[in-house]
Amino acid sequence: MSGSVQSYNITSANVSFFLSIFLLYPTPQQIQGFAPDQMFETEAADVAEVMMGADGQVATGWVPNLFKETITLLASSPSCKIFDTLYAAQSATRSIYPITGTLYLGGLQSKVSRQNGTMTRYAPYAPAKKVFEYRTFEITWGTSSSAVI
C-alpha cells in the first residue's frame, strides 16, 4: 500500500493556533473554541503586478502585501477574552499592540508563522438570535511564511 494515512488527512480538527500580543500576552496563547463550520480564513493577497503594453510586451513586478485573516469563535469560547482584552487595552492607550501568530496545521504537516499583526476588526459581542451565534475577529498580518513540519 503506497502512502500513509497521515498523507491523506485533511481534517482541521487537529489545528493548533497560538497568538502572542506584546505587553499583554507575551507567552503564546492557544486559541480555542472555534465555530464548528468556520475556524479561520485568510484572504488571498495580490503578490505581483502584471501589465501589458500596447505592443504586447509583458512587464511584471513584485508588490508588498498584507494578509487579512478572519477568526471565528463560538460565543462561549474562552479565547474571546484575549480579543476583548486587546481591544480594551488599545482603546485605553489609543495605541496598537502588535500580534504574532503561529498555526500548526497537523493534517497538512505544515506550520504557518505570522508577524506584524494588527487586530483590524472587532465585534464586542455575538449576535443574539435563538442562541448566541459566532464572534468574528480580523487580524491583518504584515508577514506570513509557511514551512513543512
C-alpha positions, 0 to 999 in steps of 0.5 A, spaced: 500 500 500 503 506 497 502 512 502 500 513 509 494 515 512 497 521 515 498 523 507 491 523 506 488 527 512 485 533 511 481 534 517 482 541 521 480 538 527 487 537 529 489 545 528 493 548 533 493 556 533 497 560 538 497 568 538 502 572 542 500 580 543 506 584 546 505 587 553 499 583 554 500 576 552 507 575 551 507 567 552 503 564 546 496 563 547 492 557 544 486 559 541 480 555 542 473 554 541 472 555 534 465 555 530 464 548 528 463 550 520 468 556 520 475 556 524 479 561 520 480 564 513 485 568 510 484 572 504 488 571 498 493 577 497 495 580 490 503 578 490 505 581 483 503 586 478 502 584 471 501 589 465 501 589 458 503 594 453 500 596 447 505 592 443 504 586 447 510 586 451 509 583 458 512 587 464 511 584 471 513 586 478 513 584 485 508 588 490 508 588 498 502 585 501 498 584 507 494 578 509 487 579 512 485 573 516 478 572 519 477 568 526 471 565 528 469 563 535 463 560 538 460 565 543 462 561 549 469 560 547 474 562 552 479 565 547 474 571 546 477 574 552 484 575 549 480 579 543 476 583 548 482 584 552 486 587 546 481 591 544 480 594 551 487 595 552 488 599 545 482 603 546 485 605 553 492 607 550 489 609 543 495 605 541 496 598 537 499 592 540 502 588 535 500 580 534 504 574 532 501 568 530 503 561 529 498 555 526 500 548 526 496 545 521 497 537 523 493 534 517 497 538 512 504 537 516 505 544 515 506 550 520 504 557 518 508 563 522 505 570 522 508 577 524 506 584 524 499 583 526 494 588 527 487 586 530 483 590 524 476 588 526 472 587 532 465 585 534 464 586 542 459 581 542 455 575 538 449 576 535 443 574 539 438 570 535 435 563 538 442 562 541 448 566 541 451 565 534 459 566 532 464 572 534 468 574 528 475 577 529 480 580 523 487 580 524 491 583 518 498 580 518 504 584 515 508 577 514 506 570 513 511 564 511 509 557 511 514 551 512 513 543 512 513 540 519 
